[in-house]
Structure formats: C-alpha cells, structure tokens
Amino acid sequence: MAAILFGSISTIADTSELQRQAFNEAFDAHGLAWHWDRDDYVAMLGESGGQNRVAAYAASRGQEVDASAVHRTKSTLFQKKLADTQVPARPGVVDTLRSAKSDGVKVALVTTTSAENIAALIGAMGADLASADFDLIVDASDVDRSKPDAAAYAFALDHLEEEVGDCVAIEDNVDGVTAAVAAGLGCVAFPNENTTGQDFTAARRVVSLLDFAELRASHTRARHQSGGAS
C-alpha cells in the first residue's frame, strides 16, 4: 500500500450536521422559507454538491433561486462555524495518518470541495491535523468535474506518481465510492452520521473506524485475491 486517499473533509471530521445548519441559515439569509431537517438532508446526500442540492430542491418546489449565491452564503457560514468550533477527528483518523507517515505511506485529501472549506476544517482541528500532514490536497479548483466523476482521483494519482493498484481510497458517501471505483481504486467506505444508510456495496468494506494495520492487511488480501490488480 503506497498511498491512502481520503475522499472528503467528512472522512477526516464529521461535519455533516454543521453543513446542514449552514444551509438552513443560508436559506434565512436569502429570504427562503425553507428548512432542511435531518431526514430531509440525509435523503439529499445521495447527490453530491451542495449547489446541485439547492437547485434540485428549488425545482421540486417550483421556485427559481440563485443556487450559486445561496451555496456561496452557505459556504461562508460553514467556514465561520468551523472557525468558532473545535472539531474532533473521526475515530482512528489521527492514528492512521501518523502510522502512514511513519511507515512511508503517502496520504492525500482528494475532494471536490473548495480550498476555503478545507482550510477552515484544518484550522478547526487544532493540533490533530495540519496541511503538512498530507502529501497532496486536491480541491474543486484542480478539476473541472465533481464526483461521482473520477477526475479528482485521476488528478491525485498523476501527481502522487503512484499506481492505482497500490492505493486505497476512503470515502463517506456513495458518489465518492463511485468516483474511486471508476478511477480503478479499491475503496473503503467510512460513512458519517448522515450517510450510514447509503448503499456501499461497491466498496471493498464498510468500517466505523479507521485502523492503519487493517487497511494495509485488507489491501494486501484484495490484491492477492485479484492476482495483483486493484
């Protein structure tokens, strides 16, 4: 195993509920009489991209809104929430990062969110995480197509200069798993609190915590079972 590719900021820290709260505050700021409760939001997470969700929701209600503007406001509010909050890492993430670095395994964050969201998350994690912990960080400015397209992973593999079969992706949502598999990667699903009900059958495994030794062992087993291919 040459590299571990974390596929979203919510594979590092569970930010899903903070994001939902930011959406609702953005709706208020734009004079929209909308409120996404947790069940609403969970149902929407099958589609990637907050702007897409806003546009789809508006269409379902027969309303015309500037989905891009609403999403920009949401992102600003989300980043402020992170700035005001100490966010804990998800189970096993910090130990996995440290074990990978000490074992010579590269670590990347491969997202299609904004660089500002990534910076806000890292800032909210205090001593648990720094940008320097990653050999590569991919954000929305690096690729033209969001997940479930494989573009972000193709970009990461090219810049890491690693073979796809030597890398493992960690994803917390179905679109992320789809993107990883489309890139030829073996993928471990690590659902967050709002994506646990999604269909992760395309992933190699579903875990509730990360363990570096088990990631490496399961990757080795999968390689052997497939004759060396991912």
MARFIBA-681999 format. One record per atom (N, C-alpha, C): x, y, z; atom name. Coordinates in steps of 0.02 Angstrom, whole numbers. Layout:
# residues N
{{X, Y, Z}, CA};
...
***
This chain:
# residues 230
{{42, -59, 0}, N};
{{0, 0, 0}, CA};
{{44, 62, 0}, C};
{{41, 99, -55}, N};
{{85, 157, -63}, CA};
{{52, 222, -41}, C};
{{-15, 226, -43}, N};
{{-48, 289, -27}, CA};
{{-119, 276, -3}, C};
{{-140, 319, 44}, N};
{{-210, 321, 67}, CA};
{{-239, 387, 44}, C};
{{-296, 383, 10}, N};
{{-328, 442, -18}, CA};
{{-394, 456, 18}, C};
{{-395, 505, 61}, N};
{{-457, 524, 96}, CA};
{{-499, 565, 47}, C};
{{-563, 545, 39}, N};
{{-603, 572, -15}, CA};
{{-646, 632, 0}, C};
{{-650, 653, 63}, N};
{{-690, 713, 78}, CA};
{{-670, 738, 147}, C};
{{-689, 801, 162}, N};
{{-672, 826, 228}, CA};
{{-710, 788, 282}, C};
{{-767, 758, 265}, N};
{{-805, 720, 315}, CA};
{{-779, 650, 325}, C};
{{-726, 630, 289}, N};
{{-690, 569, 308}, CA};
{{-638, 585, 362}, C};
{{-623, 649, 370}, N};
{{-574, 671, 421}, CA};
{{-610, 690, 486}, C};
{{-662, 731, 480}, N};
{{-702, 752, 537}, CA};
{{-774, 754, 514}, C};
{{-820, 734, 556}, N};
{{-890, 730, 536}, CA};
{{-922, 800, 539}, C};
{{-925, 831, 480}, N};
{{-951, 899, 475}, CA};
{{-1022, 902, 447}, C};
{{-1054, 845, 438}, N};
{{-1117, 843, 402}, CA};
{{-1171, 886, 435}, C};
{{-1178, 882, 501}, N};
{{-1229, 921, 534}, CA};
{{-1213, 996, 534}, C};
{{-1150, 1014, 540}, N};
{{-1131, 1084, 533}, CA};
{{-1150, 1111, 465}, C};
{{-1141, 1069, 414}, N};
{{-1159, 1091, 346}, CA};
{{-1235, 1100, 340}, C};
{{-1273, 1054, 369}, N};
{{-1346, 1061, 365}, CA};
{{-1368, 1125, 399}, C};
{{-1340, 1140, 458}, N};
{{-1357, 1201, 493}, CA};
{{-1340, 1263, 451}, C};
{{-1283, 1260, 417}, N};
{{-1263, 1316, 375}, CA};
{{-1310, 1326, 316}, C};
{{-1334, 1271, 288}, N};
{{-1384, 1276, 234}, CA};
{{-1446, 1313, 260}, C};
{{-1472, 1293, 317}, N};
{{-1533, 1323, 343}, CA};
{{-1524, 1398, 358}, C};
{{-1465, 1416, 383}, N};
{{-1452, 1486, 396}, CA};
{{-1446, 1525, 330}, C};
{{-1418, 1493, 279}, N};
{{-1413, 1525, 214}, CA};
{{-1482, 1536, 184}, C};
{{-1527, 1489, 194}, N};
{{-1595, 1498, 168}, CA};
{{-1627, 1559, 201}, C};
{{-1619, 1567, 266}, N};
{{-1646, 1625, 301}, CA};
{{-1615, 1690, 273}, C};
{{-1550, 1688, 261}, N};
{{-1516, 1748, 236}, CA};
{{-1540, 1769, 168}, C};
{{-1564, 1721, 129}, N};
{{-1589, 1736, 62}, CA};
{{-1665, 1741, 59}, C};
{{-1697, 1744, 117}, N};
{{-1769, 1753, 120}, CA};
{{-1809, 1693, 96}, C};
{{-1780, 1634, 101}, N};
{{-1814, 1573, 79}, CA};
{{-1846, 1538, 139}, C};
{{-1910, 1523, 132}, N};
{{-1947, 1490, 187}, CA};
{{-1935, 1415, 183}, C};
{{-1872, 1396, 185}, N};
{{-1853, 1326, 181}, CA};
{{-1820, 1306, 246}, C};
{{-1828, 1243, 263}, N};
{{-1791, 1215, 320}, CA};
{{-1779, 1141, 305}, C};
{{-1716, 1122, 305}, N};
{{-1699, 1051, 295}, CA};
{{-1688, 1019, 362}, C};
{{-1735, 976, 383}, N};
{{-1722, 938, 444}, CA};
{{-1674, 881, 427}, C};
{{-1656, 844, 478}, N};
{{-1604, 794, 467}, CA};
{{-1626, 741, 417}, C};
{{-1689, 719, 421}, N};
{{-1714, 669, 374}, CA};
{{-1713, 695, 303}, C};
{{-1733, 758, 293}, N};
{{-1729, 789, 227}, CA};
{{-1658, 786, 200}, C};
{{-1612, 807, 242}, N};
{{-1542, 814, 221}, CA};
{{-1512, 746, 205}, C};
{{-1525, 697, 247}, N};
{{-1500, 629, 235}, CA};
{{-1524, 604, 167}, C};
{{-1587, 617, 151}, N};
{{-1615, 595, 87}, CA};
{{-1581, 629, 28}, C};
{{-1556, 690, 38}, N};
{{-1525, 727, -17}, CA};
{{-1452, 709, -28}, C};
{{-1422, 676, 20}, N};
{{-1350, 663, 16}, CA};
{{-1331, 610, -35}, C};
{{-1381, 580, -68}, N};
{{-1365, 535, -123}, CA};
{{-1337, 571, -182}, C};
{{-1347, 638, -185}, N};
{{-1320, 679, -240}, CA};
{{-1266, 723, -213}, C};
{{-1208, 723, -246}, N};
{{-1152, 764, -223}, CA};
{{-1162, 837, -244}, C};
{{-1132, 882, -205}, N};
{{-1131, 952, -223}, CA};
{{-1189, 991, -193}, C};
{{-1173, 1035, -146}, N};
{{-1224, 1074, -113}, CA};
{{-1263, 1119, -160}, C};
{{-1229, 1148, -209}, N};
{{-1264, 1191, -257}, CA};
{{-1315, 1150, -296}, C};
{{-1297, 1089, -315}, N};
{{-1343, 1045, -350}, CA};
{{-1405, 1030, -308}, C};
{{-1393, 1019, -243}, N};
{{-1450, 1004, -198}, CA};
{{-1497, 1064, -193}, C};
{{-1469, 1123, -188}, N};
{{-1511, 1183, -183}, CA};
{{-1552, 1191, -247}, C};
{{-1520, 1183, -304}, N};
{{-1555, 1191, -368}, CA};
{{-1610, 1138, -375}, C};
{{-1595, 1076, -356}, N};
{{-1645, 1023, -362}, CA};
{{-1703, 1035, -315}, C};
{{-1689, 1059, -255}, N};
{{-1742, 1072, -207}, CA};
{{-1787, 1129, -231}, C};
{{-1756, 1181, -258}, N};
{{-1795, 1237, -285}, CA};
{{-1841, 1213, -341}, C};
{{-1814, 1171, -386}, N};
{{-1853, 1146, -441}, CA};
{{-1912, 1104, -417}, C};
{{-1900, 1065, -364}, N};
{{-1953, 1022, -337}, CA};
{{-2010, 1063, -307}, C};
{{-1995, 1125, -288}, N};
{{-2046, 1169, -259}, CA};
{{-2073, 1220, -309}, C};
{{-2048, 1214, -371}, N};
{{-2070, 1260, -423}, CA};
{{-2046, 1331, -413}, C};
{{-1988, 1339, -381}, N};
{{-1960, 1405, -367}, CA};
{{-1896, 1416, -408}, C};
{{-1884, 1479, -424}, N};
{{-1821, 1497, -456}, CA};
{{-1778, 1533, -405}, C};
{{-1719, 1506, -394}, N};
{{-1672, 1538, -347}, CA};
{{-1602, 1539, -378}, C};
{{-1561, 1582, -353}, N};
{{-1491, 1584, -374}, CA};
{{-1453, 1533, -330}, C};
{{-1452, 1471, -353}, N};
{{-1423, 1417, -313}, CA};
{{-1349, 1430, -298}, C};
{{-1314, 1461, -345}, N};
{{-1244, 1476, -334}, CA};
{{-1235, 1526, -277}, C};
{{-1277, 1577, -275}, N};
{{-1271, 1627, -222}, CA};
{{-1289, 1598, -155}, C};
{{-1342, 1558, -153}, N};
{{-1361, 1525, -90}, CA};
{{-1304, 1481, -65}, C};
{{-1274, 1445, -111}, N};
{{-1220, 1400, -91}, CA};
{{-1158, 1439, -67}, C};
{{-1144, 1495, -98}, N};
{{-1088, 1536, -75}, CA};
{{-1099, 1560, -4}, C};
{{-1161, 1581, 10}, N};
{{-1178, 1602, 78}, CA};
{{-1171, 1545, 127}, C};
{{-1196, 1487, 106}, N};
{{-1189, 1427, 149}, CA};
{{-1116, 1413, 164}, C};
{{-1073, 1417, 113}, N};
{{-1002, 1402, 124}, CA};
{{-970, 1451, 173}, C};
{{-988, 1515, 166}, N};
{{-962, 1566, 213}, CA};
{{-984, 1551, 284}, C};
{{-1048, 1534, 292}, N};
{{-1074, 1518, 359}, CA};
{{-1041, 1455, 387}, C};
{{-1031, 1404, 344}, N};
{{-999, 1342, 366}, CA};
{{-928, 1356, 389}, C};
{{-892, 1396, 351}, N};
{{-823, 1412, 370}, CA};
{{-821, 1450, 436}, C};
{{-870, 1494, 447}, N};
{{-873, 1530, 511}, CA};
{{-887, 1483, 569}, C};
{{-932, 1435, 558}, N};
{{-947, 1385, 609}, CA};
{{-884, 1346, 627}, C};
{{-845, 1327, 577}, N};
{{-784, 1291, 590}, CA};
{{-734, 1334, 629}, C};
{{-732, 1398, 611}, N};
{{-685, 1444, 646}, CA};
{{-703, 1451, 720}, C};
{{-768, 1442, 735}, N};
{{-792, 1450, 804}, CA};
{{-796, 1384, 843}, C};
{{-773, 1330, 811}, N};
{{-783, 1263, 840}, CA};
{{-718, 1224, 839}, C};
{{-706, 1185, 892}, N};
{{-652, 1137, 891}, CA};
{{-682, 1071, 868}, C};
{{-662, 1048, 810}, N};
{{-692, 989, 779}, CA};
{{-647, 928, 791}, C};
{{-673, 874, 822}, N};
{{-631, 815, 833}, CA};
{{-624, 774, 770}, C};
{{-567, 742, 764}, N};
{{-557, 695, 709}, CA};
{{-601, 634, 718}, C};
{{-619, 603, 663}, N};
{{-659, 542, 667}, CA};
{{-617, 484, 694}, C};
{{-651, 431, 718}, N};
{{-614, 377, 752}, CA};
{{-560, 346, 709}, C};
{{-499, 346, 735}, N};
{{-443, 314, 703}, CA};
{{-407, 355, 652}, C};
{{-433, 414, 634}, N};
{{-403, 453, 580}, CA};
{{-333, 478, 598}, C};
{{-325, 508, 657}, N};
{{-260, 535, 675}, CA};
{{-208, 480, 680}, C};
{{-225, 424, 712}, N};
{{-178, 368, 717}, CA};
{{-161, 340, 648}, C};
{{-210, 337, 603}, N};
{{-197, 313, 536}, CA};
{{-149, 359, 499}, C};
{{-160, 425, 504}, N};
{{-115, 473, 473}, CA};
{{-44, 466, 499}, C};
{{-38, 460, 564}, N};
{{29, 456, 594}, CA};
{{63, 390, 575}, C};
{{25, 336, 577}, N};
{{54, 271, 559}, CA};
{{75, 269, 486}, C};
{{35, 299, 443}, N};
{{52, 301, 372}, CA};
{{117, 339, 361}, C};
{{123, 398, 392}, N};
{{183, 438, 383}, CA};
{{245, 402, 409}, C};
{{238, 368, 466}, N};
{{296, 334, 494}, CA};
{{314, 272, 454}, C};
{{266, 246, 416}, N};
{{279, 186, 375}, CA};
{{296, 203, 303}, C};
{{301, 267, 287}, N};
{{319, 287, 219}, CA};
{{261, 284, 169}, C};
{{200, 281, 194}, N};
{{141, 280, 151}, CA};
{{116, 351, 140}, C};
{{107, 371, 78}, N};
{{83, 438, 64}, CA};
{{10, 446, 85}, C};
{{-9, 508, 101}, N};
{{-77, 523, 120}, CA};
{{-101, 583, 79}, C};
{{-159, 577, 49}, N};
{{-188, 632, 10}, CA};
{{-259, 646, 32}, C};
{{-281, 708, 23}, N};
{{-350, 727, 32}, CA};
{{-376, 744, -37}, C};
{{-424, 705, -62}, N};
{{-445, 709, -132}, CA};
{{-519, 728, -133}, C};
{{-533, 793, -133}, N};
{{-602, 817, -129}, CA};
{{-620, 858, -191}, C};
{{-684, 874, -196}, N};
{{-706, 924, -245}, CA};
{{-743, 980, -209}, C};
{{-724, 991, -146}, N};
{{-748, 1050, -109}, CA};
{{-698, 1106, -119}, C};
{{-713, 1164, -91}, N};
{{-669, 1222, -102}, CA};
{{-607, 1219, -57}, C};
{{-555, 1254, -80}, N};
{{-495, 1260, -40}, CA};
{{-510, 1295, 27}, C};
{{-558, 1342, 25}, N};
{{-576, 1379, 86}, CA};
{{-608, 1332, 138}, C};
{{-650, 1286, 115}, N};
{{-680, 1238, 161}, CA};
{{-627, 1192, 192}, C};
{{-580, 1172, 151}, N};
{{-526, 1129, 176}, CA};
{{-485, 1166, 228}, C};
{{-466, 1228, 213}, N};
{{-427, 1267, 260}, CA};
{{-464, 1278, 325}, C};
{{-530, 1291, 320}, N};
{{-570, 1301, 381}, CA};
{{-573, 1238, 423}, C};
{{-580, 1181, 391}, N};
{{-581, 1118, 428}, CA};
{{-515, 1107, 464}, C};
{{-460, 1114, 428}, N};
{{-394, 1102, 458}, CA};
{{-383, 1150, 517}, C};
{{-404, 1213, 508}, N};
{{-398, 1261, 562}, CA};
{{-438, 1243, 624}, C};
{{-496, 1208, 613}, N};
{{-540, 1190, 668}, CA};
{{-516, 1128, 706}, C};
{{-466, 1094, 679}, N};
{{-445, 1032, 711}, CA};
{{-385, 1040, 757}, C};
{{-362, 1100, 765}, N};
{{-310, 1113, 813}, CA};
{{-247, 1072, 800}, C};
{{-221, 1041, 853}, N};
{{-159, 1003, 848}, CA};
{{-168, 936, 814}, C};
{{-231, 915, 802}, N};
{{-243, 850, 772}, CA};
{{-221, 846, 699}, C};
{{-221, 902, 664}, N};
{{-211, 899, 592}, CA};
{{-181, 964, 566}, C};
{{-136, 957, 517}, N};
{{-107, 1014, 482}, CA};
{{-103, 998, 408}, C};
{{-101, 1049, 367}, N};
{{-96, 1039, 295}, CA};
{{-34, 997, 278}, C};
{{19, 1006, 317}, N};
{{81, 970, 304}, CA};
{{75, 895, 315}, C};
{{20, 872, 348}, N};
{{10, 801, 357}, CA};
{{-8, 765, 292}, C};
{{-26, 804, 240}, N};
{{-45, 775, 177}, CA};
{{10, 785, 125}, C};
{{24, 734, 87}, N};
{{71, 740, 31}, CA};
{{38, 777, -27}, C};
{{-27, 777, -30}, N};
{{-64, 811, -83}, CA};
{{-134, 828, -58}, C};
{{-157, 887, -75}, N};
{{-227, 906, -62}, CA};
{{-258, 928, -128}, C};
{{-312, 894, -147}, N};
{{-348, 910, -209}, CA};
{{-413, 945, -189}, C};
{{-428, 1002, -222}, N};
{{-491, 1037, -209}, CA};
{{-527, 1051, -275}, C};
{{-582, 1086, -270}, N};
{{-625, 1097, -328}, CA};
{{-590, 1135, -384}, C};
{{-540, 1176, -368}, N};
{{-505, 1215, -419}, CA};
{{-459, 1172, -463}, C};
{{-446, 1111, -442}, N};
{{-398, 1069, -478}, CA};
{{-430, 1029, -535}, C};
{{-496, 1021, -533}, N};
{{-529, 979, -584}, CA};
{{-592, 1013, -609}, C};
{{-614, 995, -668}, N};
{{-673, 1025, -698}, CA};
{{-737, 988, -680}, C};
{{-730, 925, -657}, N};
{{-790, 884, -646}, CA};
{{-789, 858, -574}, C};
{{-846, 865, -541}, N};
{{-854, 841, -472}, CA};
{{-868, 767, -471}, C};
{{-859, 738, -412}, N};
{{-880, 669, -402}, CA};
{{-956, 664, -412}, C};
{{-981, 610, -441}, N};
{{-952, 544, -449}, CA};
{{-903, 534, -507}, C};
{{-887, 587, -544}, N};
{{-835, 581, -595}, CA};
{{-769, 565, -561}, C};
{{-727, 528, -597}, N};
{{-663, 506, -568}, CA};
{{-607, 557, -575}, C};
{{-622, 617, -601}, N};
{{-570, 666, -617}, CA};
{{-524, 682, -559}, C};
{{-552, 691, -499}, N};
{{-511, 710, -441}, CA};
{{-461, 655, -424}, C};
{{-484, 593, -428}, N};
{{-438, 538, -414}, CA};
{{-385, 530, -468}, C};
{{-404, 540, -531}, N};
{{-355, 536, -585}, CA};
{{-301, 590, -575}, C};
{{-323, 649, -556}, N};
{{-276, 704, -542}, CA};
{{-229, 685, -485}, C};
{{-256, 657, -432}, N};
{{-216, 639, -374}, CA};
{{-165, 585, -391}, C};
{{-186, 533, -426}, N};
{{-141, 478, -443}, CA};
{{-84, 504, -487}, C};
{{-100, 548, -533}, N};
{{-49, 576, -577}, CA};
{{3, 616, -538}, C};
{{-20, 656, -490}, N};
{{26, 698, -452}, CA};
{{63, 660, -398}, C};
{{33, 608, -372}, N};
{{68, 566, -323}, CA};
{{119, 520, -356}, C};
{{109, 508, -421}, N};
{{151, 463, -461}, CA};
{{151, 393, -431}, C};
{{90, 370, -414}, N};
{{80, 302, -387}, CA};
{{33, 263, -432}, C};
{{42, 197, -434}, N};
{{-2, 154, -472}, CA};
{{-68, 146, -436}, C};
{{-122, 144, -474}, N};
{{-188, 141, -444}, CA};
{{-196, 80, -399}, C};
{{-167, 24, -418}, N};
{{-175, -36, -378}, CA};
{{-138, -35, -312}, C};
{{-95, 16, -302}, N};
{{-57, 21, -240}, CA};
{{-88, 71, -191}, C};
{{-147, 96, -208}, N};
{{-178, 149, -167}, CA};
{{-247, 127, -143}, C};
{{-267, 156, -88}, N};
{{-333, 143, -59}, CA};
{{-369, 209, -48}, C};
{{-432, 212, -69}, N};
{{-474, 271, -57}, CA};
{{-518, 260, 4}, C};
{{-530, 313, 41}, N};
{{-576, 313, 97}, CA};
{{-632, 362, 80}, C};
{{-694, 338, 78}, N};
{{-750, 381, 59}, CA};
{{-808, 374, 108}, C};
{{-846, 428, 116}, N};
{{-902, 427, 164}, CA};
{{-970, 431, 130}, C};
{{-972, 432, 63}, N};
{{-1036, 437, 28}, CA};
{{-1033, 398, -37}, C};
{{-1092, 383, -64}, N};
{{-1096, 340, -123}, CA};
{{-1064, 371, -184}, C};
{{-1074, 435, -196}, N};
{{-1042, 467, -254}, CA};
{{-966, 463, -249}, C};
{{-940, 470, -189}, N};
{{-868, 464, -180}, CA};
{{-843, 394, -195}, C};
{{-879, 344, -172}, N};
{{-861, 275, -187}, CA};
{{-864, 263, -262}, C};
{{-916, 288, -294}, N};
{{-922, 280, -367}, CA};
{{-862, 311, -403}, C};
{{-841, 370, -381}, N};
{{-783, 403, -412}, CA};
{{-719, 362, -402}, C};
{{-709, 337, -341}, N};
{{-649, 298, -327}, CA};
{{-647, 234, -369}, C};
{{-703, 199, -372}, N};
{{-706, 136, -410}, CA};
{{-697, 151, -485}, C};
{{-726, 206, -509}, N};
{{-718, 224, -579}, CA};
{{-645, 239, -596}, C};
{{-607, 262, -547}, N};
{{-536, 275, -557}, CA};
{{-494, 212, -552}, C};
{{-526, 156, -534}, N};
{{-490, 93, -527}, CA};
{{-464, 79, -458}, C};
{{-483, 119, -410}, N};
{{-459, 112, -341}, CA};
{{-501, 63, -301}, C};
{{-468, 28, -256}, N};
{{-504, -6, -203}, CA};
{{-527, 46, -153}, C};
{{-589, 40, -129}, N};
{{-617, 92, -86}, CA};
{{-646, 62, -23}, C};
{{-630, 94, 33}, N};
{{-659, 77, 98}, CA};
{{-710, 131, 115}, C};
{{-772, 110, 128}, N};
{{-824, 157, 147}, CA};
{{-819, 171, 222}, C};
{{-822, 235, 239}, N};
{{-816, 258, 309}, CA};
{{-872, 309, 320}, C};
{{-935, 285, 323}, N};
{{-993, 330, 324}, CA};
{{-992, 378, 383}, C};
{{-1017, 438, 370}, N};
{{-1025, 485, 425}, CA};
{{-1095, 476, 455}, C};
{{-1113, 516, 505}, N};
{{-1175, 505, 541}, CA};
{{-1237, 512, 496}, C};
{{-1231, 548, 441}, N};
{{-1288, 558, 397}, CA};
{{-1287, 517, 334}, C};
{{-1234, 476, 324}, N};
{{-1232, 434, 264}, CA};
{{-1231, 360, 279}, C};
{{-1243, 341, 341}, N};
{{-1238, 270, 360}, CA};
{{-1289, 227, 324}, C};
{{-1344, 256, 300}, N};
{{-1395, 216, 267}, CA};
{{-1386, 209, 192}, C};
{{-1333, 237, 164}, N};
{{-1322, 233, 92}, CA};
{{-1297, 163, 72}, C};
{{-1303, 148, 8}, N};
{{-1285, 83, -19}, CA};
{{-1211, 82, -38}, C};
{{-1171, 49, 3}, N};
{{-1098, 48, -7}, CA};
{{-1074, -19, -35}, C};
{{-1117, -54, -72}, N};
{{-1097, -120, -96}, CA};
{{-1038, -117, -145}, C};
{{-1026, -59, -176}, N};
{{-969, -54, -222}, CA};
{{-902, -48, -186}, C};
{{-904, -34, -121}, N};
{{-842, -28, -82}, CA};
{{-817, -97, -62}, C};
{{-753, -102, -50}, N};
{{-724, -165, -26}, CA};
{{-751, -183, 43}, C};
{{-755, -133, 86}, N};
{{-777, -144, 155}, CA};
{{-811, -81, 179}, C};
{{-849, -88, 232}, N};
{{-879, -31, 267}, CA};
{{-854, -34, 339}, C};
{{-826, 22, 363}, N};
{{-797, 24, 430}, CA};
{{-825, 83, 469}, C};
{{-823, 76, 535}, N};
{{-845, 131, 578}, CA};
{{-786, 167, 610}, C};
{{-726, 140, 603}, N};
{{-665, 173, 624}, CA};
{{-609, 151, 579}, C};
{{-557, 192, 574}, N};
{{-500, 175, 532}, CA};
{{-444, 145, 574}, C};
{{-413, 94, 547}, N};
{{-357, 62, 579}, CA};
{{-304, 49, 525}, C};
{{-246, 80, 532}, N};
{{-196, 76, 479}, CA};
{{-175, 4, 464}, C};
{{-163, -35, 515}, N};
{{-141, -104, 504}, CA};
{{-194, -144, 467}, C};
{{-257, -134, 483}, N};
{{-310, -170, 449}, CA};
{{-319, -144, 378}, C};
{{-311, -80, 366}, N};
{{-314, -53, 298}, CA};
{{-261, -86, 255}, C};
{{-202, -90, 281}, N};
{{-147, -120, 243}, CA};
{{-158, -194, 232}, C};
{{-181, -229, 284}, N};
{{-192, -301, 277}, CA};
{{-248, -316, 228}, C};
{{-303, -278, 231}, N};
{{-359, -290, 186}, CA};
{{-340, -273, 115}, C};
{{-299, -222, 106}, N};
{{-275, -205, 39}, CA};
{{-233, -262, 10}, C};
{{-188, -289, 52}, N};
{{-147, -345, 30}, CA};
{{-188, -405, 11}, C};
{{-239, -421, 52}, N};
{{-284, -477, 36}, CA};
{{-320, -466, -31}, C};
{{-345, -405, -40}, N};
{{-381, -391, -102}, CA};
{{-335, -397, -163}, C};
{{-273, -374, -156}, N};
{{-225, -379, -211}, CA};
{{-211, -452, -228}, C};
{{-202, -493, -177}, N};
{{-189, -563, -189}, CA};
{{-249, -598, -221}, C};
{{-308, -582, -198}, N};
{{-368, -613, -225}, CA};
{{-381, -595, -298}, C};
{{-357, -535, -317}, N};
{{-368, -514, -387}, CA};
{{-306, -525, -430}, C};
{{-258, -561, -403}, N};
{{-198, -575, -443}, CA};
{{-153, -516, -452}, C};
{{-157, -467, -407}, N};
{{-113, -409, -410}, CA};
{{-146, -347, -438}, C};
{{-206, -353, -468}, N};
{{-242, -294, -491}, CA};
{{-286, -268, -436}, C};
{{-305, -204, -442}, N};
{{-344, -174, -388}, CA};
{{-410, -207, -378}, C};
***
